[in-house]
Amino acid sequence: MKNFTKVLKQHNLKTTPQRLAILEAVYKYGHISIDTLYIEIKKVFNSISQATIYKNINIMINSMLLFEVKLPNEKSVYEIVQNKHSHFLCNCCGEVTDIYIDTKQMIDNISKEYSFTINQTDLVFSGTCKKCKDFNILKN
């Protein structure tokens, strides 16, 4: 378990019980939607509103503590900022997995060919994860 009080202070954010609970839930799930986060936080703070969760999520995104992963045709999920990586979304079970690929050559090629300056890449690959693929093989 991480020391989220220290992490909040490192990002110049006030430590509140709600923020600690949000970070603990995001850490536990790895990638979490607002809906699931709301259900988890309600277990501890039964009077918390979704607006409070959204407000705190946005503050932590702006402080570069959390990152919003925008998934195609799905609701966004949130994760704690870590080393640069991409994501894989399973179209069957909806699980989001971190994948670490070297995008430097791709970025260099795009920048050169189109004269773009690329500041950020948010790649999400989608398909079927091994668990779902194996399950479907067994099912057939």
Long-range contacts (C-beta under 8 A, 24 or more apart in sequence): 1-27, 2-27, 7-65, 8-65, 11-60, 11-63, 11-64, 11-65, 12-63, 13-59, 13-60, 13-63, 13-65, 16-56, 17-44, 17-45, 18-45, 18-48, 18-52, 18-53, 18-56, 19-56, 19-60, 21-45, 22-53, 22-56, 22-57, 22-60, 23-60, 23-65, 23-80, 26-66, 26-78, 26-79, 26-80, 27-80, 30-79, 30-96, 30-98, 31-69, 31-77, 31-78, 31-79, 31-87, 31-96, 32-77, 32-78, 32-79, 33-75, 33-76, 33-77, 33-78, 34-75, 34-76, 34-78, 35-75, 37-78, 69-96, 69-122, 69-124, 70-122, 70-124, 71-96, 71-124, 72-124, 72-126, 86-121, 86-122, 86-123, 86-124, 86-125, 87-123, 87-124, 87-125, 88-124, 88-125, 88-126, 88-127, 88-129, 89-124, 89-125, 89-126, 90-126, 90-127, 90-128, 90-129, 90-131, 90-132, 91-126, 91-127, 91-128, 92-128, 92-129, 92-132, 92-136, 93-129, 93-131, 93-132, 95-129, 95-131, 97-129, 99-125
